[in-house]
Amino acid sequence: MIQELRFKNFKSFKDEVTLSFEATKDNTFEDYHVVEVVPGVRLLRFAMIYGANASGKSNLLDAIDFLQEFFFSKADDITEPTGVIPFKLDAVTPGEPSEFSLKFYVGATKYWYELKLTPTQVLSEKLYFYDSVQPKKLFDRKLENGQSVITFNPATVKISSAAKEEISLKCLPNMSFFAARNQVNIAIEKIDLAKEWLKNNLMPMISPRSIMFDYASAKMHNNANLKSYLLDFVHQADFNISDVRSDKVTEMIPQAVLDIVLANDNAPADLKEKLKAEPSIDKIRTMFEHTVRNERGTETYMMSTESQSEGTRRTFGIEAAVYEAMETESFLFIDEIESSLHPDLVEFILQKFLSKKSRAQMLVTTHYDMLLNSVGDDLIRKDSVWFTEKKENGSSDLYSLVEYKGLNRISSFQKAYRNGVFGALPNIKG
């Protein structure tokens, strides 16, 4: 579970900001919203971020998405960019490094990861773990004379000289330690626990542009339990969908497309040979059974995926991701969760996620301020609410609802937000 993310000089965030999942002493919805990972450390399962357009909400999620991609992206040569984008509305920051700090728990073990990099190279990278109050270093990676130099703490890591050298050689200056370590067939127990969590439990970001139904369709085809879960969800949400059927079908590749692939010098030779022998592709075709009642009684009709609304397809995709997050106890983050969804459906999605005990976490951005009416006594904890706001210098700020005093005297958090009590609103000039 993620305890805390800090970062600076990334996209619209110039100064360091901190997103914390540590719960306050408030015991509201304690059983389902809060996980005590170790005695005395209580982490939230859910957080949501409000803010005006261009205030930094999506960029905050992009910071997590950048790390998720960067950790295991293998660079082919040293000329490839790292992918990091510094704050550009300043004469100084584009020439300064971006910095990230992530604290997370794997089971009962706490890890602390630090990264400092530019668009062209990694300057430093460190990983610590805790078996007491003080952190113990696992590895330290620095840039010296244009080369990555990795040192391991002999008190915490047992590794041969040959393995050290191989990891160092594979760790190009523009890629992560974990991407290099992934190419070396050895076991490094304490480091690998962190590596596997970062690889398997940080799910890809869902944005309004994510094509979610193909993901859900492929998952449903191989997972009867997921299919049952999704059918139960849409039944409760009153979609009048009574069944979903998926089959693997083979489609011939159009000759024009085939000619382009075969003429492409960069296409792998084995792919070309396979397509010459069998110019086809396997796809999952999903059909929806709709049950209706009319003057003739109860009737069922099979409808294609294309005939379903964008909201229906997105609901299936998001709920498939939520199911996977709960099953694998992973971290899921969704930008503009309300995109193509009815507000009541958004609340139902969150309610279903939060009603099941799990170590899964969800972070969402939203403009749907009606959710604020459920803060404190219905669905959402006060310490789950965050805001982004753009400052005069063009940079983004991040702050929590619980930083405000007198919250217990507020009868409607939605009205307070709309009246500008918490900021994070569009500055519309007459």
C-alpha positions in Angstrom: 0.0 0.0 0.0 1.2 3.5 -0.7 1.8 5.6 2.3 3.1 8.8 0.7 4.2 10.3 -2.6 6.4 13.5 -2.7 7.6 15.1 -5.9 8.8 18.4 -7.3 9.6 20.0 -10.7 7.3 17.7 -12.7 4.9 19.2 -15.2 2.9 21.9 -13.5 4.3 21.2 -10.0 7.3 23.4 -9.4 7.6 23.1 -5.6 7.5 19.9 -3.6 4.1 18.6 -2.8 3.0 15.6 -0.7 0.1 13.3 -1.2 -0.4 11.2 1.9 -2.6 8.2 2.5 -2.0 8.2 6.3 -5.3 8.3 8.1 -6.1 11.0 10.8 -7.3 9.9 14.2 -10.9 10.2 12.9 -12.5 6.7 13.1 -15.3 7.3 10.5 -15.8 4.2 8.3 -12.8 2.7 10.1 -13.4 -0.9 9.2 -13.5 -0.4 5.4 -11.7 2.8 4.6 -8.6 2.2 6.8 -6.0 -0.5 6.9 -3.6 -0.8 9.9 -0.7 -2.2 8.0 1.4 -2.4 11.1 0.6 -1.4 14.7 0.2 2.4 14.8 0.3 2.9 11.0 -3.2 3.4 9.5 -3.5 3.9 5.7 -6.5 5.1 3.7 -7.8 3.0 0.9 -9.3 5.9 -1.1 -8.5 9.5 -1.9 -10.1 12.0 -4.4 -8.8 15.2 -5.8 -10.8 18.3 -6.8 -9.6 21.4 -8.7 -10.3 23.7 -11.6 -9.3 22.7 -15.2 -5.6 23.1 -15.7 -5.0 23.2 -11.9 -2.8 20.1 -11.8 -5.2 17.2 -11.0 -4.2 15.1 -14.0 -0.6 16.0 -13.7 -0.6 14.6 -10.1 -1.8 11.3 -11.5 0.7 11.6 -14.3 3.5 11.7 -11.7 2.4 8.2 -10.5 1.9 7.1 -14.1 5.4 8.3 -15.0 7.0 6.2 -12.2 4.9 3.2 -13.1 6.2 3.4 -16.7 9.7 4.4 -15.8 10.4 1.6 -13.3 10.5 -1.2 -16.0 11.0 0.6 -19.3 14.2 -0.7 -20.9 16.2 1.8 -22.9 17.7 0.5 -26.1 20.5 3.2 -26.1 21.6 6.2 -24.1 20.1 8.7 -26.5 16.5 7.9 -25.4 14.8 10.4 -23.1 13.9 9.4 -19.6 10.3 10.7 -20.2 10.3 13.2 -17.3 9.0 16.7 -18.0 10.1 19.5 -15.7 8.2 22.7 -14.8 8.6 24.9 -17.9 7.0 28.3 -16.8 10.3 29.3 -15.2 13.7 30.3 -16.4 15.5 28.0 -14.0 13.5 24.8 -13.4 13.9 23.3 -16.9 17.6 23.0 -16.1 17.0 21.5 -12.7 16.3 17.8 -11.9 12.9 16.4 -11.1 12.6 14.6 -7.8 10.3 11.8 -6.6 10.0 10.0 -3.2 7.6 7.1 -2.7 7.0 5.3 0.6 5.0 2.1 0.4 4.3 -1.2 2.3 4.7 -4.7 1.0 3.0 -6.7 3.6 4.3 -5.4 6.9 7.6 -4.2 5.4 7.9 -0.5 4.7 10.0 0.8 1.7 11.3 4.2 0.7 12.3 4.9 -2.9 14.0 8.1 -4.0 14.7 9.3 -7.6 16.3 12.4 -9.0 16.6 12.7 -12.8 16.6 15.0 -15.8 15.0 14.5 -19.2 18.2 12.8 -20.4 19.6 10.9 -17.4 19.2 9.6 -13.9 21.3 11.5 -11.4 20.5 9.3 -8.3 18.3 6.5 -7.2 17.9 4.9 -3.8 15.9 2.2 -2.0 15.6 1.8 1.7 13.6 -0.6 3.9 12.6 -0.4 7.6 13.0 -3.1 10.2 13.1 -0.5 13.0 12.4 3.2 13.3 15.4 4.2 11.1 15.6 3.2 7.4 18.3 0.9 6.1 19.7 1.4 2.6 19.4 -1.4 0.1 21.1 0.2 -2.9 22.4 3.6 -3.9 22.8 4.5 -7.6 24.7 7.6 -8.7 25.9 9.1 -12.0 29.7 9.5 -12.2 31.4 10.6 -15.4 28.3 9.8 -17.4 28.1 6.2 -16.0 25.7 4.6 -13.5 27.5 3.5 -10.4 25.4 1.2 -8.2 26.5 0.2 -4.6 24.7 -2.3 -2.4 24.6 -2.2 1.4 26.5 -5.4 2.4 24.6 -5.4 5.7 21.2 -5.8 3.9 22.0 -7.3 0.5 23.9 -10.4 -0.4 25.0 -10.3 -4.0 28.0 -11.6 -5.9 30.5 -9.3 -7.6 29.6 -10.7 -11.0 25.9 -9.9 -10.5 26.8 -6.4 -9.3 28.8 -5.8 -12.4 26.2 -7.2 -14.7 23.4 -5.0 -13.3 25.7 -1.9 -13.5 26.5 -2.6 -17.1 22.8 -3.0 -18.0 21.8 0.1 -16.1 22.1 2.8 -18.8 22.1 6.4 -17.4 18.6 7.0 -18.8 16.8 4.0 -17.2 15.7 2.7 -13.8 17.7 0.4 -11.6 14.7 -2.0 -11.6 14.6 -2.2 -15.4 18.3 -3.2 -15.3 17.9 -5.6 -12.4 15.0 -7.3 -14.3 17.4 -8.4 -17.0 19.7 -10.3 -14.6 18.6 -13.8 -13.5 19.5 -13.7 -9.8 17.5 -13.4 -6.5 17.9 -10.3 -4.3 15.3 -11.0 -1.7 14.6 -7.7 0.0 14.9 -5.6 -3.2 12.8 -8.1 -5.2 9.9 -7.8 -2.8 9.8 -4.1 -3.6 10.4 -4.7 -7.3 7.6 -7.2 -7.7 5.1 -4.9 -5.8 6.0 -2.0 -8.0 5.7 -4.2 -11.1 2.5 -6.0 -10.3 0.6 -3.8 -7.9 0.8 -0.3 -9.5 -1.9 -0.6 -12.1 -1.8 1.6 -15.3 -3.7 4.9 -15.1 -7.2 5.1 -16.4 -7.9 8.3 -18.3 -11.0 9.6 -20.1 -9.3 8.5 -23.3 -8.5 4.9 -22.1 -10.2 2.2 -24.2 -11.4 0.2 -21.3 -13.9 -2.3 -22.8 -11.3 -4.3 -24.7 -9.5 -4.8 -21.4 -12.7 -5.9 -19.7 -13.7 -8.2 -22.6 -10.4 -10.0 -22.6 -10.5 -10.4 -18.8 -14.1 -11.7 -18.8 -13.3 -14.3 -21.5 -10.8 -16.0 -19.2 -12.3 -15.3 -15.8 -15.8 -16.6 -14.9 -15.6 -15.0 -11.5 -15.0 -11.6 -13.0 -17.9 -12.1 -15.5 -20.2 -13.0 -12.6 -19.0 -9.9 -10.6 -19.6 -7.6 -13.6 -23.1 -9.0 -14.3 -24.0 -8.6 -10.7 -22.8 -5.0 -10.8 -24.7 -4.0 -13.9 -27.8 -5.8 -12.6 -27.7 -3.8 -9.4 -27.0 -0.7 -11.5 -30.2 -1.4 -13.6 -28.6 -1.7 -17.0 -31.1 -4.4 -18.1 -28.1 -6.5 -19.3 -28.9 -10.2 -18.3 -25.8 -11.9 -19.8 -22.5 -11.3 -21.6 -21.1 -13.8 -24.1 -17.6 -13.7 -25.5 -16.0 -15.8 -28.2 -12.6 -15.9 -29.8 -12.9 -15.2 -33.5 -10.4 -15.2 -36.3 -10.4 -12.3 -38.7 -8.4 -12.0 -41.9 -6.0 -9.0 -42.1 -6.9 -6.7 -45.0 -4.4 -7.0 -47.9 -3.6 -3.3 -47.8 -2.7 -3.5 -44.1 -0.7 -6.7 -44.7 1.3 -5.1 -47.5 2.2 -2.2 -45.2 3.5 -4.5 -42.4 5.5 -6.7 -44.8 7.1 -3.6 -46.4 8.1 -2.2 -43.0 11.8 -2.7 -42.5 11.4 -2.3 -38.7 8.8 -5.1 -38.4 10.3 -8.2 -36.8 11.2 -10.9 -39.3 9.4 -13.7 -37.4 6.2 -11.6 -37.4 6.4 -11.2 -41.2 6.9 -14.9 -41.7 3.9 -15.7 -39.5 1.7 -13.2 -41.3 2.7 -14.6 -44.7 1.8 -18.1 -43.6 -1.4 -17.1 -41.8 -2.6 -13.5 -42.5 -5.2 -13.4 -39.7 -5.6 -12.2 -36.1 -7.6 -13.6 -33.2 -10.0 -11.2 -31.5 -12.5 -11.5 -28.7 -16.1 -10.8 -29.8 -18.5 -9.8 -27.0 -22.3 -9.8 -27.2 -24.7 -8.5 -24.7 -28.0 -10.1 -23.8 -30.6 -7.5 -23.0 -33.8 -8.6 -21.3 -36.9 -6.5 -21.8 -40.6 -6.7 -20.8 -43.3 -5.6 -23.3 -46.9 -6.5 -24.3 -45.7 -9.9 -25.5 -44.0 -10.7 -22.1 -40.3 -11.1 -21.4 -38.0 -11.1 -24.4 -34.2 -11.3 -24.8 -32.1 -9.7 -27.6 -28.4 -10.1 -28.3 -26.6 -6.8 -29.0 -23.1 -6.1 -30.2 -20.5 -4.1 -28.2 -20.8 -1.3 -30.7 -24.5 -0.9 -29.9 -23.8 -0.3 -26.2 -23.4 3.3 -24.9 -20.0 4.7 -24.2 -21.0 4.8 -20.5 -21.9 1.1 -20.5 -18.6 0.2 -22.1 -16.6 2.4 -19.7 -18.5 1.0 -16.7 -17.5 -2.5 -17.7 -13.9 -1.4 -18.1 -13.6 0.5 -14.9 -15.3 -2.2 -12.8 -13.0 -4.9 -14.4 -10.1 -2.8 -13.2 -11.6 -2.3 -9.7 -12.2 -6.1 -9.5 -8.5 -6.7 -10.4 -7.3 -4.1 -7.9 -9.3 -5.7 -5.1 -8.3 -9.3 -6.0 -4.6 -8.4 -6.2 -4.7 -5.7 -3.5 -3.2 -3.1 -6.0 -3.2 0.6 -6.4 -5.7 1.9 -9.0 -5.8 5.5 -10.2 -8.5 7.1 -12.4 -8.5 10.5 -14.0 -12.0 12.1 -14.2 -13.8 9.1 -13.0 -17.1 10.7 -13.9 -16.3 10.8 -17.6 -19.3 9.2 -19.6 -20.8 8.0 -16.3 -24.0 9.2 -14.5 -23.2 10.7 -11.1 -25.2 8.0 -9.3 -23.1 5.4 -11.0 -19.9 7.1 -9.8 -21.1 6.9 -6.2 -22.2 3.2 -6.7 -18.7 2.3 -8.1 -17.0 3.9 -5.0 -19.5 2.4 -2.7 -18.9 -1.1 -4.0 -15.1 -0.6 -3.8 -15.2 0.8 -0.2 -17.7 -1.8 1.1 -15.2 -4.7 0.8 -12.3 -5.0 3.2 -9.1 -5.1 1.2 -5.6 -3.5 1.0 -6.5 -2.2 -2.5 -6.3 1.6 -2.9 -8.0 3.9 -5.3 -7.1 7.5 -6.2 -9.4 9.5 -8.4 -9.7 13.0 -9.8 -13.2 14.5 -10.3 -15.3 17.6 -11.0 -18.4 15.9 -9.5 -18.7 18.0 -6.4 -22.0 16.3 -5.3 -19.7 13.6 -3.8 -18.7 16.3 -1.2 -22.2 15.9 0.3 -21.2 12.4 1.4 -18.1 13.6 3.3 -18.1 12.8 6.9 -21.3 10.9 7.5 -22.2 8.9 4.4 -19.4 7.6 2.1 -16.2 9.7 2.1 -13.8 10.5 5.0 -12.6 14.1 5.4 -9.0 13.0 5.1 -9.7 11.4 1.7 -10.4 14.8 0.1 -7.6 16.8 -1.6 -7.5 19.9 -3.8 -5.2 21.3 -6.5 -5.0 25.0 -7.3 -2.9 27.0 -9.7 -0.8 29.7 -8.2 0.1 33.1 -9.7 3.4 31.8 -11.0 1.6 29.1 -13.0 2.6 26.2 -10.8 0.2 23.8 -9.1 -0.3 23.4 -5.3 -1.8 20.4 -3.5 -3.5 20.5 -0.1 -5.9 18.4 2.0 -9.3 19.2 3.3 -8.2 18.4 6.8 -5.8 21.4 6.7 -8.8 23.6 7.3 -10.2 24.4 10.7 -13.8 24.3 11.7 -14.8 21.4 9.5 -17.3 20.1 12.0 -19.3 23.4 11.7 -19.8 23.0 8.0 -23.2 21.6 7.1 -22.6 21.1 3.4 -19.1 20.6 2.0 -20.4 21.0 -1.5 -21.8 24.4 -0.8 -18.6 25.4 1.0 -16.5 24.3 -2.0 -18.7 26.2 -4.5 -18.5 29.3 -2.3 -14.8 29.2 -2.5 -14.0 28.2 1.1 -11.5 25.6 0.0 -10.3 27.4 -3.2 -9.5 25.1 -6.2 -12.2 26.7 -8.3 -12.0 28.3 -11.8 -11.3 32.0 -11.6 -13.9 33.1 -14.1 -13.6 36.9 -14.8 -16.5 39.0 -15.9 
